[in-house]
């Protein structure tokens, strides 16, 4: 006996209710026509702004054509999940800026201090998709969370979850930018939600604050200069001219979010998954630099940080410890820690340690 077809408007309302029950702060529905985004994507790729992120180019315009990626797709269910840890108080942006000024502090991007968001969102979206399938009987679908060649932000923008800020992140009037997004591509013609307008106005704070000037202009990001790219995506050596600009940011960078006025509305996470682990909100670089590979893998189990591996972890920390010379030049403990890694098996680690030691040498 087949399942009776529900009214699609009623189903859309029910899907949003289910989403809220699963921990999503907002959920909207969009069609999947992203033709308007193709020219910008191609120009960005042609300019080489994706750096070593070959996966950005490998699927070509399929990234802007969800129906080619998953045949039969006509809608995207796009969900937002807030990640700001409950432990961050109202002055969290000021607290983060103070840590950037502490030469010994290890600054990890706020989103990466808890559990890997890929796993959390994918699991919840899969549960949601199964609920929808149970309601309609047959459903062609695929779940995504920053895990496939899909232009997620244009889909989220089209669905009305927010607008693309000048830093290229999605912004919401209700939640700033401290959230993850994920999608379910479906072959069900659900009613779509309207997009929202942009609300950045004349503000250019994110462009002006970027330490490496990676934001070339409104909506134009050169990933090759972005600290998040350099500390996470880049597999080889960090360009020497950019190392001093990284400061003590050892995994990711939140500067453009910290100055954004809309983040005074940032929402706390509804799930405990994004609570800070391993003291990453207060950790010092010296302690983290002392982790051997086994300890790194054990402590970072279930964390997005584990994906960069111990070698890049040490590379990033060596740069941070080298930059600590700005306030603690020649600090005996820092110099001793760096020298202890000077014969590391990795040529890349040795190179960055040598650079850091040179920073601590007497001028």
BELQUI-V41505 format. One record per pair of residues at least 12 apart in sequence whose ideal C-beta (glycine too) atoms are under 10 Angstrom apart, sorted by the first residue. I is the first residue (numbers start at 1). J is the second residue. Records with the same first field share a line. If there is no record, write none. Layout:
I=J, J
This chain:
1=137
2=137, 138
3=133, 134, 135, 136, 137, 138
4=135, 136, 137
5=135, 136, 137
6=132, 135, 136, 137
8=29, 75, 136, 188, 189, 190, 191
9=190, 191
10=135
11=132, 135, 136, 188, 190, 191
12=27, 28, 29, 75, 77, 188, 190, 191, 192, 193
13=191
14=131, 132, 135
15=27, 29, 77, 79, 128, 129, 131, 132, 135, 184, 186, 188, 190
16=28, 29, 77, 79, 193
18=127, 128, 131, 132, 135
19=77, 79, 80, 81, 124, 125, 127, 128, 131, 184
20=79, 270
21=124, 127, 128, 131
22=79, 81, 121, 123, 124, 125, 127, 128, 131, 270, 271
23=79, 81, 82, 120, 121, 124, 127, 269, 270, 271, 273
24=77, 78, 79, 80, 81, 82, 121, 124, 125, 128, 179, 180, 181, 182, 270, 271
25=79, 80, 81, 82, 83, 161, 172, 174, 175, 179, 267, 268, 269, 270
26=78, 79, 80, 81, 82, 156, 159, 160, 161, 162, 172, 174, 175, 179, 181, 267
27=77, 78, 79, 80, 81, 125, 128, 159, 161, 182, 184, 193
28=76, 77, 78, 79, 80, 155, 156, 158, 159, 160, 161, 162, 192, 193, 194, 195, 196
29=75, 76, 77, 78, 158, 159, 160, 184, 186, 188, 190, 191, 192, 193
30=66, 75, 76, 77, 78, 154, 155, 156, 157, 158, 159, 160, 161, 183, 190, 192, 193, 194, 195
31=66, 67, 73, 74, 75, 76, 155, 158, 159, 189, 190, 192
32=64, 65, 66, 67, 68, 69, 70, 73, 74, 75, 76, 150, 151, 154, 155, 158, 183, 185, 186, 192
33=64, 65, 66, 67, 74, 158
34=61, 63, 64, 65, 66, 67, 76, 150, 151, 154, 155, 157, 158
35=61, 64, 65
36=64, 154, 158
37=61, 63, 64, 151, 153, 154, 155, 157, 158
38=60, 61, 63, 64, 65, 151, 154
39=61, 64
40=64, 151, 154, 219, 220
41=56, 57, 60, 61, 63, 64, 151, 154
42=57, 60, 61, 64
43=220
44=56, 57, 168, 219, 220, 221, 222, 223
45=57, 60, 61, 63
47=216, 220, 222, 224
48=222, 223, 224
49=214, 216, 220, 221, 222, 223, 224, 225, 226, 229
50=221, 222, 223, 224, 229, 233
51=222, 223, 224, 225, 226, 229, 230, 233, 234
52=223, 224, 229, 233, 234, 235, 236
53=223, 224, 229, 233, 234
55=148, 149, 233
56=149, 223, 233
57=149
58=149
59=148, 149, 150
60=149
61=149, 151
62=148, 149, 150, 151
63=148, 149, 150, 151, 152, 154
64=149, 150, 151, 154, 155
65=149, 150, 151
66=142, 144, 148, 149, 150, 151, 155, 183, 185
67=185, 187
68=149
69=142, 144, 148, 149, 150, 185
70=140, 141, 142, 144, 148, 150, 185, 186, 187
71=140, 187
72=140, 141, 185, 186, 187, 188
73=140, 141, 142, 150, 184, 185, 186, 187, 188
74=140, 185, 186, 187, 188, 189, 190, 192
75=141, 159, 183, 184, 185, 186, 187, 188, 189, 190, 191, 192
76=144, 150, 152, 155, 156, 158, 159, 183, 184, 185, 186, 190, 192
77=125, 128, 129, 132, 141, 143, 155, 159, 182, 183, 184, 185, 186, 188, 190
78=144, 152, 153, 155, 156, 157, 158, 159, 160, 161, 170, 181, 182, 183, 184, 185, 193
79=121, 124, 125, 128, 145, 156, 159, 161, 179, 180, 181, 182, 183, 184
80=121, 156, 159, 161, 162, 170, 172, 174, 175, 179, 180, 181, 182, 267
81=117, 120, 121, 124, 125, 145, 179, 180, 181, 182, 267, 269, 270, 271, 273, 274
82=172, 174, 175, 176, 178, 179, 180, 266, 267, 268, 269, 270, 271, 274
83=110, 111, 112, 113, 114, 115, 117, 120, 121, 178, 179, 180, 266, 267, 268, 269, 270, 271, 273, 274
84=110, 111, 175, 176, 178, 179, 263, 266, 267, 268, 269, 274
85=110, 111, 113, 114, 178, 268, 269, 272, 274, 275, 276, 277, 280, 281
86=268, 269, 270, 271, 272, 274, 275, 276
87=113, 268, 275, 276, 281, 282
88=110, 113, 178, 266, 268, 269, 276, 281
89=268
90=264, 266
92=110, 178, 258, 263, 266, 268, 281
93=110, 176, 254, 257, 258, 259, 260, 263, 264, 266
94=258
95=258, 281, 282
96=109, 110, 254, 255, 257, 258, 281
97=209, 254, 255, 258, 259
99=248, 249, 281, 282, 283
100=211, 247, 248, 249, 253, 254, 255, 258
101=247, 248, 327
102=248, 284, 285, 324, 327
103=247, 248, 285, 320, 321, 323, 324, 325, 326, 327, 328, 329, 331, 334
104=248, 283, 284, 285, 286, 287, 320, 321, 324, 327, 328, 331, 333, 334
105=247, 248, 249, 250, 281, 282, 283, 284, 285, 320, 324
106=248, 249, 250, 251, 279, 280, 281, 282, 283, 284, 285, 286, 287, 288, 289, 316, 317, 320, 321
107=227, 246, 247, 248, 249, 250, 251, 252, 253, 254, 255, 280, 281, 283, 285, 320
108=231, 249, 250, 251, 252, 254, 276, 278, 280, 281, 283, 288, 303, 305, 316
109=227, 228, 231, 232, 249, 250, 251, 252, 253, 254, 255, 257, 280, 304, 305
110=178, 252, 254, 257, 258, 266, 274, 276, 280, 281
111=178, 179, 180, 228, 251, 252, 254, 257, 274, 304
112=228, 232, 251, 252, 254, 274, 276, 277, 280, 300, 303, 304, 305, 307
113=251, 252, 274, 275, 276, 277, 278, 279, 280, 281, 283, 303, 304, 305
114=269, 271, 272, 273, 274, 275, 276, 277, 278, 280, 281, 302, 303, 304
115=271, 272, 273, 274, 275, 277, 301, 302, 303, 304
116=145, 273, 300, 301, 302, 303, 304, 305, 306, 307
117=145, 146, 179, 180, 181, 182, 273, 274, 304
118=145, 146, 147, 180, 182, 304, 307
119=145, 273, 302, 304
120=145, 180, 182, 269, 271, 273, 274, 302
121=143, 144, 145, 146, 147, 180, 181, 182, 183, 273
122=143, 144, 145, 146, 147, 182
123=143, 145, 273
124=143, 145, 182, 271, 273
125=141, 142, 143, 144, 145, 182, 183, 184
126=141, 143, 145, 184
127=143
128=141, 143, 182, 184
129=141, 142, 143, 184, 185, 186
130=143
132=184, 186, 188, 190
133=186, 188
135=188
136=186, 188
138=187, 188
139=184, 186, 187, 188
140=185, 186, 187, 188
141=183, 184, 185, 186, 187, 188
142=183, 184, 185, 186, 187
143=182, 183, 184, 185
144=181, 182, 183, 184, 185
145=180, 181, 182, 183
146=180, 181, 182, 183, 304
147=182
148=183, 185
150=183, 185
152=170, 180, 181, 182, 183
153=168, 169, 170, 181
154=170
155=181, 183, 185
156=170, 172, 179, 181, 182, 183, 195
157=170, 171, 195, 196, 198
158=192, 193, 194, 195
159=181, 183, 192, 193, 194, 195, 196
160=172, 192, 193, 194, 195, 196
161=174, 175, 179, 181, 193, 195, 196
162=174, 175, 176, 177, 179, 181, 195, 196, 198, 199, 262
163=195, 196, 197, 198, 199, 200
164=198, 200, 218, 219
165=177, 198, 199, 200, 203, 206, 215, 218, 219, 256, 257, 260, 262
166=198, 200, 203, 204, 205, 206, 207, 215, 217, 218, 219, 220, 221, 256, 260
167=200, 204, 205, 206, 207, 209, 210, 214, 215, 218, 219, 220, 221, 226, 255, 256, 257, 259, 260
168=206, 214, 215, 218, 219, 220, 221, 223, 226, 256
169=206, 221, 256, 257, 260
171=196, 198, 199, 200, 206, 257, 260, 261, 262, 263, 265
172=196, 199, 262, 265, 266, 267
173=196, 197, 199, 262, 265
174=262, 265, 266, 267
175=262, 263, 265, 266, 267, 268
176=257, 260, 261, 262, 263, 264, 265, 266, 267
177=206, 254, 256, 257, 260, 262, 263, 265, 266
178=254, 257, 260, 262, 263, 265, 266, 267, 268, 269, 274
179=266, 267, 269
180=269, 274
198=218, 219
199=261, 262
200=218, 219, 260, 261, 262
201=261
203=259, 260, 261, 262
204=217, 218
205=255, 256, 258, 259, 260, 261
206=218, 255, 256, 257, 258, 259, 260, 261
207=220, 256, 259
208=256, 259
209=255, 256, 257, 258, 259, 260
210=225, 226, 227, 245, 253, 255, 256, 259
211=225, 226, 227, 242, 244, 245, 246, 247, 249, 253, 255, 256
212=224, 225, 226, 227, 229, 230, 239, 241, 242, 245, 246, 253, 255
213=225, 245
214=226, 227, 228, 229, 230, 242, 245, 253, 255, 256
215=256
221=256
224=239, 242
225=239, 241, 242, 245
226=242, 252, 253, 256
227=242, 245, 246, 247, 249, 250, 251, 252, 253, 254, 255, 316
228=249, 251, 252, 253, 254, 255, 256
229=252, 253
230=242, 243, 245, 246, 249, 252, 253, 315, 316, 319
231=246, 249, 250, 251, 252, 253, 308, 312, 313, 315, 316, 317, 319, 320
232=251, 252, 253, 304, 305, 307, 308, 312, 316
233=308, 312
234=308, 312, 315, 316
235=308, 309, 311, 312, 315, 348
236=312, 315, 348, 351
237=315, 347, 348, 351, 352, 355
238=312, 315, 316, 318, 319, 348, 351, 352, 355
240=319, 351, 352, 355
242=319
243=318, 319, 320, 322, 323, 352, 355, 356, 359
244=319, 322, 323, 325, 326, 355, 359
245=319, 323
246=316, 319, 320, 322, 323
247=319, 320, 323, 324, 326
248=284, 285, 316, 317, 319, 320, 321, 323, 324, 326, 327
249=316, 319, 320, 323
250=280, 283, 285, 288, 289, 305, 313, 315, 316, 317, 318, 319, 320, 321
251=280, 288, 303, 304, 305, 308, 312, 313, 316, 317, 320
252=304, 305, 316
273=302
277=299, 300, 301, 302, 303, 305
278=291, 298, 299, 300, 303, 305
279=299
280=299, 300, 303, 305
285=316, 317, 318, 319, 320, 321, 323, 324, 334, 337
286=317, 321, 324, 331, 333, 334, 336, 337
287=317, 337
288=313, 314, 316, 317, 320, 321
289=313, 314, 316, 317, 318, 320, 321, 334, 337, 338, 340, 341, 353
290=317, 337, 340, 341
291=310, 313, 314, 317
292=310, 314
293=309, 310, 311, 313, 314
294=310
295=310
296=308, 309, 310, 311, 313, 314
297=309, 310
300=313
310=346, 349
311=344, 345, 346, 347, 348, 349
312=346, 348, 349, 352
313=349
314=341, 344, 346, 348, 349, 350, 352, 353
315=344, 346, 348, 349, 351, 352, 353
316=352
317=337, 338, 341, 349, 352, 353, 356
318=337, 338, 341, 344, 348, 349, 350, 351, 352, 353, 354, 355, 356, 357
319=352, 353, 355, 356, 359
320=352, 356
321=334, 335, 337, 338, 341, 352, 353, 356, 357, 359, 360
322=334, 338, 352, 353, 354, 355, 356, 357, 358, 359, 360
323=356, 359
324=338, 356, 359, 360
325=356, 357, 358, 359, 360, 361, 363
326=359
328=360
329=359, 360, 361, 362, 363
330=359, 360, 361, 362, 363
331=360
332=360
334=356, 357, 359, 360
335=356, 357, 360, 361
337=353, 356
338=352, 353, 354, 355, 356, 357, 359, 360
339=353, 357
340=353
341=353, 354, 356, 357
342=354, 356, 357
